[in-house]
Amino acid sequence: MYIILVYDIKEKRVAKMLKLCRKYLTWIQNSVFEGEITEAKLMELKYKASKIMVDTEDSVIIFRSRDEKWLDKEIVGHERNPVEQII
Amino acid sequence: MYIILVYDIKEKRVAKMLKLCRKYLTWIQNSVFEGEITEAKLMELKYKASKIMVDTEDSVIIFRSRDEKWLDKEIVGHERNPVEQII
């Protein structure tokens, strides 16, 4: 299953969330991740995310598609290199 | 055509971009929009966005799907009410 995950997390919790999402998905922009993931791994990710999040302030949106080929991705402007954020 | 648009824009240009994207799409989270749009309208939106953006600093990612039903959307945590941001 291919997913796009977008989070809106208060700044003090962002670093933890970023680190968590990177374990499961590929970071593509600011608070946006994508990748192939199994249902079991996604449940694990959501569980761990819920431990970081404060429900009244933070949110995560997950778009799922059975197949990545159903989606075209286009990047306009500066394409950030994930490597620059890993260091 | 159904699209998800996510932008990563420097703060001083965010208000303009938000206003622009709202004319074409539905705001769903922080810097994330979705909606049905025609190819012509999307070209118009991209053109106008490029006038706001600084290529070396800003970026916009557009995911397109021929049909919204190919994507499931799930919101975890606080679902922001778009109305609260319109005012």
Backbone of each chain as nested JSON, in Angstrom:
{
  "chains": [
    {"id": "A", "residues": [
      {"number": 1, "name": "MET", "atoms": {"N": [0.841, -1.183, 0.0], "CA": [0.0, 0.0, 0.0], "C": [0.888, 1.249, 0.0]}},
      {"number": 2, "name": "TYR", "atoms": {"N": [0.487, 2.203, -0.824], "CA": [1.255, 3.446, -0.917], "C": [0.53, 4.529, -0.124]}},
      {"number": 3, "name": "ILE", "atoms": {"N": [1.254, 5.261, 0.718], "CA": [0.577, 6.328, 1.461], "C": [1.329, 7.656, 1.372]}},
      {"number": 4, "name": "ILE", "atoms": {"N": [0.549, 8.702, 1.549], "CA": [1.116, 10.037, 1.745], "C": [0.694, 10.426, 3.16]}},
      {"number": 5, "name": "LEU", "atoms": {"N": [1.649, 10.858, 3.943], "CA": [1.341, 11.27, 5.305], "C": [1.742, 12.735, 5.467]}},
      {"number": 6, "name": "VAL", "atoms": {"N": [0.821, 13.509, 5.993], "CA": [1.093, 14.932, 6.224], "C": [0.78, 15.242, 7.667]}},
      {"number": 7, "name": "TYR", "atoms": {"N": [1.719, 15.84, 8.378], "CA": [1.366, 16.187, 9.757], "C": [1.392, 17.677, 10.01]}},
      {"number": 8, "name": "ASP", "atoms": {"N": [0.626, 18.064, 11.006], "CA": [0.576, 19.447, 11.473], "C": [0.746, 19.34, 12.988]}},
      {"number": 9, "name": "ILE", "atoms": {"N": [1.985, 19.5, 13.403], "CA": [2.355, 19.211, 14.787], "C": [2.988, 20.456, 15.409]}},
      {"number": 10, "name": "LYS", "atoms": {"N": [2.645, 20.737, 16.631], "CA": [3.248, 21.876, 17.319], "C": [4.772, 21.706, 17.375]}},
      {"number": 11, "name": "GLU", "atoms": {"N": [5.447, 22.834, 17.259], "CA": [6.897, 22.833, 17.057], "C": [7.684, 21.992, 18.066]}},
      {"number": 12, "name": "LYS", "atoms": {"N": [7.274, 22.043, 19.31], "CA": [8.043, 21.325, 20.334], "C": [7.995, 19.799, 20.171]}},
      {"number": 13, "name": "ARG", "atoms": {"N": [7.007, 19.324, 19.394], "CA": [6.904, 17.882, 19.186], "C": [7.344, 17.434, 17.788]}},
      {"number": 14, "name": "VAL", "atoms": {"N": [7.704, 18.411, 16.956], "CA": [8.008, 18.107, 15.552], "C": [9.212, 17.173, 15.383]}},
      {"number": 15, "name": "ALA", "atoms": {"N": [10.264, 17.411, 16.139], "CA": [11.481, 16.616, 15.972], "C": [11.219, 15.123, 16.209]}},
      {"number": 16, "name": "LYS", "atoms": {"N": [10.435, 14.845, 17.24], "CA": [10.088, 13.448, 17.551], "C": [9.276, 12.814, 16.427]}},
      {"number": 17, "name": "MET", "atoms": {"N": [8.31, 13.59, 15.925], "CA": [7.427, 13.083, 14.873], "C": [8.204, 12.841, 13.582]}},
      {"number": 18, "name": "LEU", "atoms": {"N": [9.084, 13.763, 13.265], "CA": [9.917, 13.641, 12.07], "C": [10.748, 12.358, 12.144]}},
      {"number": 19, "name": "LYS", "atoms": {"N": [11.361, 12.153, 13.288], "CA": [12.203, 10.977, 13.488], "C": [11.387, 9.69, 13.35]}},
      {"number": 20, "name": "LEU", "atoms": {"N": [10.212, 9.707, 13.921], "CA": [9.338, 8.532, 13.841], "C": [8.932, 8.242, 12.391]}},
      {"number": 21, "name": "CYS", "atoms": {"N": [8.458, 9.265, 11.702], "CA": [7.954, 9.052, 10.33], "C": [9.067, 8.594, 9.392]}},
      {"number": 22, "name": "ARG", "atoms": {"N": [10.277, 9.086, 9.631], "CA": [11.414, 8.684, 8.792], "C": [11.741, 7.207, 8.888]}},
      {"number": 23, "name": "LYS", "atoms": {"N": [11.358, 6.607, 10.006], "CA": [11.632, 5.167, 10.168], "C": [10.757, 4.331, 9.248]}},
      {"number": 24, "name": "TYR", "atoms": {"N": [9.615, 4.891, 8.862], "CA": [8.64, 4.125, 8.09], "C": [8.48, 4.61, 6.65]}},
      {"number": 25, "name": "LEU", "atoms": {"N": [8.759, 5.899, 6.435], "CA": [8.432, 6.509, 5.14], "C": [9.576, 7.389, 4.631]}},
      {"number": 26, "name": "THR", "atoms": {"N": [9.404, 7.872, 3.411], "CA": [10.398, 8.766, 2.819], "C": [9.928, 10.208, 2.971]}},
      {"number": 27, "name": "TRP", "atoms": {"N": [10.791, 11.033, 3.49], "CA": [10.46, 12.44, 3.7], "C": [10.548, 13.15, 2.361]}},
      {"number": 28, "name": "ILE", "atoms": {"N": [9.513, 13.889, 1.985], "CA": [9.595, 14.592, 0.704], "C": [9.483, 16.105, 0.783]}},
      {"number": 29, "name": "GLN", "atoms": {"N": [8.911, 16.605, 1.827], "CA": [8.808, 18.065, 1.959], "C": [8.386, 18.398, 3.379]}},
      {"number": 30, "name": "ASN", "atoms": {"N": [8.974, 19.422, 3.926], "CA": [8.552, 19.948, 5.223], "C": [7.869, 18.885, 6.113]}},
      {"number": 31, "name": "SER", "atoms": {"N": [6.578, 18.785, 6.086], "CA": [5.864, 17.843, 6.953], "C": [5.168, 16.749, 6.139]}},
      {"number": 32, "name": "VAL", "atoms": {"N": [5.739, 16.419, 4.988], "CA": [5.113, 15.466, 4.065], "C": [6.016, 14.251, 3.822]}},
      {"number": 33, "name": "PHE", "atoms": {"N": [5.42, 13.073, 3.924], "CA": [6.139, 11.815, 3.728], "C": [5.371, 10.945, 2.754]}},
      {"number": 34, "name": "GLU", "atoms": {"N": [6.064, 10.045, 2.109], "CA": [5.377, 9.088, 1.251], "C": [6.092, 7.753, 1.331]}},
      {"number": 35, "name": "GLY", "atoms": {"N": [5.421, 6.722, 0.892], "CA": [6.094, 5.445, 0.813], "C": [5.16, 4.257, 0.815]}},
      {"number": 36, "name": "GLU", "atoms": {"N": [5.752, 3.124, 0.51], "CA": [5.053, 1.843, 0.592], "C": [5.097, 1.377, 2.039]}},
      {"number": 37, "name": "ILE", "atoms": {"N": [4.004, 0.896, 2.511], "CA": [3.946, 0.431, 3.89], "C": [2.887, -0.669, 4.003]}},
      {"number": 38, "name": "THR", "atoms": {"N": [3.11, -1.573, 4.899], "CA": [2.098, -2.623, 5.115], "C": [1.058, -2.114, 6.102]}},
      {"number": 39, "name": "GLU", "atoms": {"N": [-0.077, -2.761, 6.118], "CA": [-1.145, -2.389, 7.051], "C": [-0.632, -2.482, 8.5]}},
      {"number": 40, "name": "ALA", "atoms": {"N": [0.127, -3.525, 8.788], "CA": [0.643, -3.738, 10.148], "C": [1.618, -2.629, 10.558]}},
      {"number": 41, "name": "LYS", "atoms": {"N": [2.493, -2.269, 9.623], "CA": [3.468, -1.215, 9.915], "C": [2.776, 0.143, 10.068]}},
      {"number": 42, "name": "LEU", "atoms": {"N": [1.737, 0.355, 9.275], "CA": [0.993, 1.619, 9.371], "C": [0.291, 1.719, 10.723]}},
      {"number": 43, "name": "MET", "atoms": {"N": [-0.248, 0.618, 11.197], "CA": [-0.897, 0.615, 12.515], "C": [0.123, 0.937, 13.601]}},
      {"number": 44, "name": "GLU", "atoms": {"N": [1.309, 0.367, 13.445], "CA": [2.402, 0.61, 14.399], "C": [2.771, 2.101, 14.389]}},
      {"number": 45, "name": "LEU", "atoms": {"N": [2.912, 2.64, 13.168], "CA": [3.257, 4.057, 13.019], "C": [2.187, 4.951, 13.644]}},
      {"number": 46, "name": "LYS", "atoms": {"N": [0.927, 4.636, 13.387], "CA": [-0.165, 5.444, 13.931], "C": [-0.201, 5.358, 15.457]}},
      {"number": 47, "name": "TYR", "atoms": {"N": [0.075, 4.183, 15.971], "CA": [0.092, 4.012, 17.42], "C": [1.2, 4.865, 18.046]}},
      {"number": 48, "name": "LYS", "atoms": {"N": [2.385, 4.772, 17.447], "CA": [3.519, 5.543, 17.979], "C": [3.29, 7.052, 17.81]}},
      {"number": 49, "name": "ALA", "atoms": {"N": [2.667, 7.428, 16.69], "CA": [2.376, 8.849, 16.459], "C": [1.407, 9.37, 17.517]}},
      {"number": 50, "name": "SER", "atoms": {"N": [0.409, 8.541, 17.844], "CA": [-0.595, 8.974, 18.813], "C": [0.011, 9.206, 20.191]}},
      {"number": 51, "name": "LYS", "atoms": {"N": [1.138, 8.532, 20.464], "CA": [1.834, 8.713, 21.744], "C": [2.571, 10.058, 21.777]}},
      {"number": 52, "name": "ILE", "atoms": {"N": [2.938, 10.555, 20.609], "CA": [3.638, 11.842, 20.52], "C": [2.642, 13.001, 20.493]}},
      {"number": 53, "name": "MET", "atoms": {"N": [1.55, 12.791, 19.763], "CA": [0.587, 13.864, 19.513], "C": [-0.246, 14.28, 20.716]}},
      {"number": 54, "name": "VAL", "atoms": {"N": [-0.625, 15.557, 20.713], "CA": [-1.629, 16.059, 21.622], "C": [-2.874, 16.27, 20.766]}},
      {"number": 55, "name": "ASP", "atoms": {"N": [-3.89, 15.47, 21.046], "CA": [-5.059, 15.4, 20.158], "C": [-5.72, 16.729, 19.853]}},
      {"number": 56, "name": "THR", "atoms": {"N": [-5.735, 17.617, 20.812], "CA": [-6.435, 18.88, 20.602], "C": [-5.622, 19.873, 19.785]}},
      {"number": 57, "name": "GLU", "atoms": {"N": [-4.344, 19.591, 19.589], "CA": [-3.482, 20.555, 18.891], "C": [-2.878, 20.024, 17.606]}},
      {"number": 58, "name": "ASP", "atoms": {"N": [-2.638, 18.731, 17.561], "CA": [-1.901, 18.156, 16.423], "C": [-2.811, 17.333, 15.529]}},
      {"number": 59, "name": "SER", "atoms": {"N": [-2.414, 17.205, 14.288], "CA": [-3.149, 16.295, 13.417], "C": [-2.242, 15.66, 12.366]}},
      {"number": 60, "name": "VAL", "atoms": {"N": [-2.669, 14.509, 11.933], "CA": [-1.962, 13.776, 10.891], "C": [-3.001, 13.359, 9.854]}},
      {"number": 61, "name": "ILE", "atoms": {"N": [-2.718, 13.584, 8.597], "CA": [-3.617, 13.1, 7.551], "C": [-2.877, 12.032, 6.75]}},
      {"number": 62, "name": "ILE", "atoms": {"N": [-3.56, 10.934, 6.536], "CA": [-2.98, 9.843, 5.755], "C": [-3.844, 9.603, 4.524]}},
      {"number": 63, "name": "PHE", "atoms": {"N": [-3.243, 9.707, 3.357], "CA": [-3.915, 9.37, 2.113], "C": [-3.387, 8.015, 1.691]}},
      {"number": 64, "name": "ARG", "atoms": {"N": [-4.271, 7.096, 1.409], "CA": [-3.812, 5.778, 1.004], "C": [-4.282, 5.459, -0.405]}},
      {"number": 65, "name": "SER", "atoms": {"N": [-3.444, 4.755, -1.08], "CA": [-3.807, 4.303, -2.411], "C": [-3.301, 2.867, -2.514]}},
      {"number": 66, "name": "ARG", "atoms": {"N": [-4.078, 2.027, -3.167], "CA": [-3.613, 0.644, -3.254], "C": [-2.334, 0.565, -4.076]}},
      {"number": 67, "name": "ASP", "atoms": {"N": [-2.162, 1.531, -4.951], "CA": [-1.028, 1.464, -5.855], "C": [-0.497, 2.867, -6.172]}},
      {"number": 68, "name": "GLU", "atoms": {"N": [0.797, 3.032, -6.069], "CA": [1.409, 4.34, -6.31], "C": [1.138, 4.849, -7.719]}},
      {"number": 69, "name": "LYS", "atoms": {"N": [0.945, 3.909, -8.671], "CA": [0.784, 4.332, -10.063], "C": [-0.534, 5.082, -10.309]}},
      {"number": 70, "name": "TRP", "atoms": {"N": [-1.426, 5.041, -9.334], "CA": [-2.675, 5.805, -9.456], "C": [-2.462, 7.29, -9.163]}},
      {"number": 71, "name": "LEU", "atoms": {"N": [-1.279, 7.604, -8.71], "CA": [-1.003, 8.988, -8.369], "C": [0.201, 9.487, -9.151]}},
      {"number": 72, "name": "ASP", "atoms": {"N": [0.068, 10.679, -9.699], "CA": [1.237, 11.335, -10.276], "C": [1.702, 12.379, -9.295]}},
      {"number": 73, "name": "LYS", "atoms": {"N": [2.997, 12.512, -9.17], "CA": [3.541, 13.519, -8.259], "C": [4.327, 14.539, -9.063]}},
      {"number": 74, "name": "GLU", "atoms": {"N": [4.062, 15.784, -8.807], "CA": [4.772, 16.841, -9.516], "C": [5.309, 17.818, -8.484]}},
      {"number": 75, "name": "ILE", "atoms": {"N": [6.56, 18.184, -8.616], "CA": [7.141, 19.141, -7.674], "C": [7.43, 20.451, -8.402]}},
      {"number": 76, "name": "VAL", "atoms": {"N": [6.887, 21.533, -7.879], "CA": [7.109, 22.856, -8.461], "C": [8.046, 23.612, -7.524]}},
      {"number": 77, "name": "GLY", "atoms": {"N": [9.092, 24.194, -8.079], "CA": [10.018, 24.968, -7.254], "C": [11.133, 24.103, -6.715]}},
      {"number": 78, "name": "HIS", "atoms": {"N": [11.636, 24.511, -5.571], "CA": [12.797, 23.917, -4.947], "C": [12.521, 22.489, -4.488]}},
      {"number": 79, "name": "GLU", "atoms": {"N": [13.228, 21.533, -5.06], "CA": [13.09, 20.155, -4.592], "C": [14.137, 19.908, -3.535]}},
      {"number": 80, "name": "ARG", "atoms": {"N": [13.663, 19.767, -2.335], "CA": [14.62, 19.618, -1.255], "C": [15.239, 18.234, -1.288]}},
      {"number": 81, "name": "ASN", "atoms": {"N": [16.49, 18.182, -1.041], "CA": [17.191, 16.903, -1.008], "C": [17.091, 16.319, 0.397]}},
      {"number": 82, "name": "PRO", "atoms": {"N": [16.433, 15.181, 0.522], "CA": [16.28, 14.602, 1.861], "C": [17.588, 14.46, 2.624]}},
      {"number": 83, "name": "VAL", "atoms": {"N": [18.676, 14.271, 1.903], "CA": [19.981, 14.077, 2.536], "C": [20.359, 15.272, 3.408]}},
      {"number": 84, "name": "GLU", "atoms": {"N": [20.019, 16.477, 2.933], "CA": [20.409, 17.666, 3.675], "C": [19.756, 17.729, 5.059]}},
      {"number": 85, "name": "GLN", "atoms": {"N": [18.653, 16.961, 5.216], "CA": [17.966, 16.97, 6.508], "C": [18.376, 15.792, 7.385]}},
      {"number": 86, "name": "ILE", "atoms": {"N": [18.979, 14.81, 6.781], "CA": [19.351, 13.63, 7.558], "C": [20.557, 13.937, 8.448]}},
      {"number": 87, "name": "ILE", "atoms": {"N": [21.431, 14.776, 7.918], "CA": [22.655, 15.12, 8.638], "C": [22.353, 16.018, 9.853]}}
    ]},
    {"id": "B", "residues": [
      {"number": 1, "name": "MET", "atoms": {"N": [-10.364, 15.81, -12.332], "CA": [-9.126, 15.309, -11.726], "C": [-9.074, 15.739, -10.252]}},
      {"number": 2, "name": "TYR", "atoms": {"N": [-8.686, 14.809, -9.405], "CA": [-8.58, 15.097, -7.968], "C": [-7.106, 15.334, -7.615]}},
      {"number": 3, "name": "ILE", "atoms": {"N": [-6.827, 16.404, -6.903], "CA": [-5.431, 16.628, -6.509], "C": [-5.285, 16.914, -5.014]}},
      {"number": 4, "name": "ILE", "atoms": {"N": [-4.085, 16.62, -4.558], "CA": [-3.665, 17.039, -3.223], "C": [-2.496, 17.984, -3.461]}},
      {"number": 5, "name": "LEU", "atoms": {"N": [-2.564, 19.145, -2.879], "CA": [-1.479, 20.114, -3.038], "C": [-0.892, 20.424, -1.666]}},
      {"number": 6, "name": "VAL", "atoms": {"N": [0.416, 20.347, -1.581], "CA": [1.106, 20.641, -0.327], "C": [2.186, 21.668, -0.62]}},
      {"number": 7, "name": "TYR", "atoms": {"N": [2.182, 22.749, 0.116], "CA": [3.252, 23.72, -0.147], "C": [4.182, 23.884, 1.044]}},
      {"number": 8, "name": "ASP", "atoms": {"N": [5.38, 24.3, 0.746], "CA": [6.388, 24.614, 1.755], "C": [6.926, 25.982, 1.345]}},
      {"number": 9, "name": "ILE", "atoms": {"N": [6.354, 27.003, 1.955], "CA": [6.59, 28.38, 1.509], "C": [7.111, 29.203, 2.679]}},
      {"number": 10, "name": "LYS", "atoms": {"N": [8.08, 30.033, 2.44], "CA": [8.601, 30.892, 3.503], "C": [7.485, 31.774, 4.06]}},
      {"number": 11, "name": "GLU", "atoms": {"N": [7.564, 31.995, 5.351], "CA": [6.457, 32.616, 6.074], "C": [5.926, 33.914, 5.456]}},
      {"number": 12, "name": "LYS", "atoms": {"N": [6.843, 34.736, 4.968], "CA": [6.396, 36.039, 4.443], "C": [5.542, 35.92, 3.187]}},
      {"number": 13, "name": "ARG", "atoms": {"N": [5.568, 34.764, 2.536], "CA": [4.752, 34.585, 1.329], "C": [3.554, 33.651, 1.545]}},
      {"number": 14, "name": "VAL", "atoms": {"N": [3.454, 33.12, 2.766], "CA": [2.42, 32.124, 3.037], "C": [0.996, 32.657, 2.867]}},
      {"number": 15, "name": "ALA", "atoms": {"N": [0.728, 33.854, 3.343], "CA": [-0.636, 34.4, 3.29], "C": [-1.131, 34.492, 1.856]}},
      {"number": 16, "name": "LYS", "atoms": {"N": [-0.262, 34.952, 0.966], "CA": [-0.626, 35.062, -0.452], "C": [-0.928, 33.691, -1.049]}},
      {"number": 17, "name": "MET", "atoms": {"N": [-0.088, 32.724, -0.725], "CA": [-0.241, 31.384, -1.275], "C": [-1.512, 30.725, -0.76]}},
      {"number": 18, "name": "LEU", "atoms": {"N": [-1.77, 30.907, 0.512], "CA": [-2.979, 30.363, 1.128], "C": [-4.217, 30.908, 0.427]}},
      {"number": 19, "name": "LYS", "atoms": {"N": [-4.223, 32.214, 0.22], "CA": [-5.361, 32.884, -0.432], "C": [-5.542, 32.348, -1.859]}},
      {"number": 20, "name": "LEU", "atoms": {"N": [-4.452, 32.196, -2.547], "CA": [-4.512, 31.689, -3.921], "C": [-5.075, 30.258, -3.961]}},
      {"number": 21, "name": "CYS", "atoms": {"N": [-4.504, 29.397, -3.143], "CA": [-4.915, 27.988, -3.174], "C": [-6.371, 27.805, -2.79]}},
      {"number": 22, "name": "ARG", "atoms": {"N": [-6.842, 28.644, -1.882], "CA": [-8.247, 28.575, -1.456], "C": [-9.222, 28.892, -2.568]}},
      {"number": 23, "name": "LYS", "atoms": {"N": [-8.772, 29.632, -3.555], "CA": [-9.664, 29.957, -4.672], "C": [-9.938, 28.734, -5.546]}},
      {"number": 24, "name": "TYR", "atoms": {"N": [-9.014, 27.771, -5.486], "CA": [-9.113, 26.616, -6.381], "C": [-9.417, 25.314, -5.662]}},
      {"number": 25, "name": "LEU", "atoms": {"N": [-9.019, 25.242, -4.383], "CA": [-9.075, 23.961, -3.68], "C": [-9.634, 24.123, -2.271]}},
      {"number": 26, "name": "THR", "atoms": {"N": [-9.829, 23.008, -1.611], "CA": [-10.311, 23.012, -0.232], "C": [-9.136, 22.84, 0.716]}},
      {"number": 27, "name": "TRP", "atoms": {"N": [-9.044, 23.708, 1.663], "CA": [-7.958, 23.669, 2.631], "C": [-8.249, 22.575, 3.655]}},
      {"number": 28, "name": "ILE", "atoms": {"N": [-7.297, 21.654, 3.866], "CA": [-7.588, 20.595, 4.846], "C": [-6.653, 20.565, 6.045]}},
      {"number": 29, "name": "GLN", "atoms": {"N": [-5.49, 21.127, 5.912], "CA": [-4.559, 21.126, 7.053], "C": [-3.416, 22.072, 6.755]}},
      {"number": 30, "name": "ASN", "atoms": {"N": [-3.017, 22.845, 7.73], "CA": [-1.808, 23.674, 7.632], "C": [-1.494, 24.079, 6.188]}},
      {"number": 31, "name": "SER", "atoms": {"N": [-0.679, 23.349, 5.512], "CA": [-0.28, 23.721, 4.152], "C": [-0.765, 22.699, 3.124]}},
      {"number": 32, "name": "VAL", "atoms": {"N": [-1.89, 22.063, 3.422], "CA": [-2.4, 20.987, 2.572], "C": [-3.81, 21.3, 2.052]}},
      {"number": 33, "name": "PHE", "atoms": {"N": [-3.982, 21.102, 0.767], "CA": [-5.263, 21.365, 0.103], "C": [-5.644, 20.158, -0.729]}},
      {"number": 34, "name": "GLU", "atoms": {"N": [-6.923, 20.023, -1.002], "CA": [-7.368, 18.958, -1.888], "C": [-8.558, 19.441, -2.693]}},
      {"number": 35, "name": "GLY", "atoms": {"N": [-8.863, 18.752, -3.745], "CA": [-10.064, 19.081, -4.489], "C": [-10.056, 18.614, -5.922]}},
      {"number": 36, "name": "GLU", "atoms": {"N": [-11.232, 18.735, -6.517], "CA": [-11.399, 18.457, -7.938], "C": [-10.986, 19.706, -8.706]}},
      {"number": 37, "name": "ILE", "atoms": {"N": [-10.253, 19.525, -9.771], "CA": [-9.81, 20.672, -10.555], "C": [-9.613, 20.229, -12.007]}},
      {"number": 38, "name": "THR", "atoms": {"N": [-9.858, 21.133, -12.916], "CA": [-9.63, 20.8, -14.329], "C": [-8.155, 21.043, -14.654]}},
      {"number": 39, "name": "GLU", "atoms": {"N": [-7.697, 20.462, -15.741], "CA": [-6.314, 20.651, -16.178], "C": [-6.023, 22.155, -16.402]}},
      {"number": 40, "name": "ALA", "atoms": {"N": [-6.984, 22.842, -17.012], "CA": [-6.818, 24.276, -17.304], "C": [-6.709, 25.105, -16.027]}},
      {"number": 41, "name": "LYS", "atoms": {"N": [-7.571, 24.802, -15.067], "CA": [-7.554, 25.529, -13.797], "C": [-6.264, 25.234, -13.027]}},
      {"number": 42, "name": "LEU", "atoms": {"N": [-5.793, 23.998, -13.119], "CA": [-4.557, 23.639, -12.433], "C": [-3.369, 24.389, -13.046]}},
      {"number": 43, "name": "MET", "atoms": {"N": [-3.368, 24.515, -14.355], "CA": [-2.301, 25.274, -15.008], "C": [-2.32, 26.735, -14.559]}},
      {"number": 44, "name": "GLU", "atoms": {"N": [-3.504, 27.254, -14.438], "CA": [-3.681, 28.642, -13.986], "C": [-3.147, 28.787, -12.552]}},
      {"number": 45, "name": "LEU", "atoms": {"N": [-3.536, 27.843, -11.703], "CA": [-3.086, 27.857, -10.306], "C": [-1.557, 27.766, -10.233]}},
      {"number": 46, "name": "LYS", "atoms": {"N": [-0.977, 26.872, -11.02], "CA": [0.479, 26.711, -11.0], "C": [1.185, 27.973, -11.496]}},
      {"number": 47, "name": "TYR", "atoms": {"N": [0.603, 28.591, -12.501], "CA": [1.186, 29.826, -13.024], "C": [1.172, 30.922, -11.958]}},
      {"number": 48, "name": "LYS", "atoms": {"N": [0.011, 31.076, -11.322], "CA": [-0.117, 32.114, -10.285], "C": [0.777, 31.803, -9.077]}},
      {"number": 49, "name": "ALA", "atoms": {"N": [0.885, 30.514, -8.74], "CA": [1.747, 30.113, -7.623], "C": [3.208, 30.451, -7.934]}},
      {"number": 50, "name": "SER", "atoms": {"N": [3.6, 30.218, -9.18], "CA": [4.998, 30.471, -9.558], "C": [5.352, 31.954, -9.448]}},
      {"number": 51, "name": "LYS", "atoms": {"N": [4.335, 32.807, -9.566], "CA": [4.553, 34.252, -9.428], "C": [4.785, 34.639, -7.968]}},
      {"number": 52, "name": "ILE", "atoms": {"N": [4.227, 33.843, -7.066], "CA": [4.397, 34.117, -5.629], "C": [5.698, 33.5, -5.115]}},
      {"number": 53, "name": "MET", "atoms": {"N": [6.019, 32.307, -5.622], "CA": [7.139, 31.527, -5.091], "C": [8.524, 32.064, -5.455]}},
      {"number": 54, "name": "VAL", "atoms": {"N": [9.451, 31.817, -4.565], "CA": [10.866, 32.025, -4.857], "C": [11.446, 30.616, -5.025]}},
      {"number": 55, "name": "ASP", "atoms": {"N": [11.845, 30.338, -6.265], "CA": [12.208, 28.967, -6.637], "C": [13.257, 28.3, -5.755]}},
      {"number": 56, "name": "THR", "atoms": {"N": [14.19, 29.077, -5.263], "CA": [15.267, 28.478, -4.481], "C": [14.847, 28.186, -3.032]}},
      {"number": 57, "name": "GLU", "atoms": {"N": [13.725, 28.746, -2.631], "CA": [13.315, 28.59, -1.226], "C": [12.001, 27.856, -1.028]}},
      {"number": 58, "name": "ASP", "atoms": {"N": [11.111, 27.998, -2.001], "CA": [9.757, 27.469, -1.819], "C": [9.521, 26.243, -2.685]}},
      {"number": 59, "name": "SER", "atoms": {"N": [8.589, 25.429, -2.265], "CA": [8.196, 24.334, -3.143], "C": [6.73, 23.956, -2.96]}},
      {"number": 60, "name": "VAL", "atoms": {"N": [6.191, 23.39, -4.014], "CA": [4.812, 22.925, -4.007], "C": [4.826, 21.51, -4.574]}},
      {"number": 61, "name": "ILE", "atoms": {"N": [4.154, 20.594, -3.913], "CA": [4.031, 19.248, -4.459], "C": [2.559, 18.997, -4.779]}},
      {"number": 62, "name": "ILE", "atoms": {"N": [2.335, 18.496, -5.968], "CA": [0.971, 18.189, -6.398], "C": [0.86, 16.693, -6.681]}},
      {"number": 63, "name": "PHE", "atoms": {"N": [-0.043, 16.039, -5.981], "CA": [-0.343, 14.633, -6.248], "C": [-1.648, 14.614, -7.03]}},
      {"number": 64, "name": "ARG", "atoms": {"N": [-1.663, 13.946, -8.137], "CA": [-2.889, 13.885, -8.91], "C": [-3.388, 12.465, -9.027]}},
      {"number": 65, "name": "SER", "atoms": {"N": [-4.665, 12.364, -9.03], "CA": [-5.291, 11.072, -9.222], "C": [-6.459, 11.306, -10.167]}},
      {"number": 66, "name": "ARG", "atoms": {"N": [-6.691, 10.362, -11.08], "CA": [-7.8, 10.588, -11.994], "C": [-9.123, 10.574, -11.249]}},
      {"number": 67, "name": "ASP", "atoms": {"N": [-9.117, 9.932, -10.116], "CA": [-10.369, 9.787, -9.396], "C": [-10.122, 9.744, -7.894]}},
      {"number": 68, "name": "GLU", "atoms": {"N": [-10.889, 10.523, -7.17], "CA": [-10.721, 10.603, -5.716], "C": [-10.929, 9.259, -5.041]}},
      {"number": 69, "name": "LYS", "atoms": {"N": [-11.761, 8.398, -5.642], "CA": [-12.073, 7.124, -4.981], "C": [-10.87, 6.186, -4.911]}},
      {"number": 70, "name": "TRP", "atoms": {"N": [-9.816, 6.534, -5.627], "CA": [-8.591, 5.745, -5.548], "C": [-7.778, 6.047, -4.283]}},
      {"number": 71, "name": "LEU", "atoms": {"N": [-8.23, 7.05, -3.571], "CA": [-7.515, 7.442, -2.37], "C": [-8.45, 7.427, -1.166]}},
      {"number": 72, "name": "ASP", "atoms": {"N": [-7.97, 6.865, -0.081], "CA": [-8.702, 6.989, 1.172], "C": [-8.003, 8.031, 2.01]}},
      {"number": 73, "name": "LYS", "atoms": {"N": [-8.779, 8.826, 2.688], "CA": [-8.17, 9.844, 3.543], "C": [-8.551, 9.565, 4.987]}},
      {"number": 74, "name": "GLU", "atoms": {"N": [-7.58, 9.62, 5.85], "CA": [-7.832, 9.361, 7.266], "C": [-7.185, 10.473, 8.065]}},
      {"number": 75, "name": "ILE", "atoms": {"N": [-7.929, 11.035, 8.987], "CA": [-7.368, 12.104, 9.813], "C": [-7.202, 11.601, 11.236]}},
      {"number": 76, "name": "VAL", "atoms": {"N": [-5.983, 11.731, 11.762], "CA": [-5.692, 11.311, 13.125], "C": [-5.5, 12.577, 13.953]}},
      {"number": 77, "name": "GLY", "atoms": {"N": [-6.146, 12.65, 15.082], "CA": [-5.985, 13.823, 15.945], "C": [-6.982, 14.906, 15.609]}},
      {"number": 78, "name": "HIS", "atoms": {"N": [-6.567, 16.124, 15.824], "CA": [-7.409, 17.305, 15.719], "C": [-7.779, 17.591, 14.268]}},
      {"number": 79, "name": "GLU", "atoms": {"N": [-9.071, 17.518, 13.959], "CA": [-9.496, 17.878, 12.615], "C": [-9.853, 19.354, 12.629]}},
      {"number": 80, "name": "ARG", "atoms": {"N": [-9.031, 20.122, 11.949], "CA": [-9.253, 21.556, 11.981], "C": [-10.464, 21.902, 11.119]}},
      {"number": 81, "name": "ASN", "atoms": {"N": [-11.242, 22.806, 11.626], "CA": [-12.401, 23.253, 10.867], "C": [-11.978, 24.39, 9.948]}},
      {"number": 82, "name": "PRO", "atoms": {"N": [-12.08, 24.194, 8.626], "CA": [-11.633, 25.233, 7.699], "C": [-12.242, 26.603, 7.989]}},
      {"number": 83, "name": "VAL", "atoms": {"N": [-13.442, 26.617, 8.551], "CA": [-14.132, 27.88, 8.833], "C": [-13.324, 28.75, 9.786]}},
      {"number": 84, "name": "GLU", "atoms": {"N": [-12.69, 28.113, 10.74], "CA": [-11.958, 28.892, 11.738], "C": [-10.795, 29.685, 11.127]}},
      {"number": 85, "name": "GLN", "atoms": {"N": [-10.361, 29.258, 9.953], "CA": [-9.25, 29.965, 9.302], "C": [-9.719, 30.97, 8.263]}},
      {"number": 86, "name": "ILE", "atoms": {"N": [-10.952, 30.864, 7.842], "CA": [-11.457, 31.773, 6.818], "C": [-11.657, 33.163, 7.415]}},
      {"number": 87, "name": "ILE", "atoms": {"N": [-12.091, 33.182, 8.673], "CA": [-12.365, 34.465, 9.344], "C": [-11.061, 35.216, 9.609]}}
    ]}
  ]
}
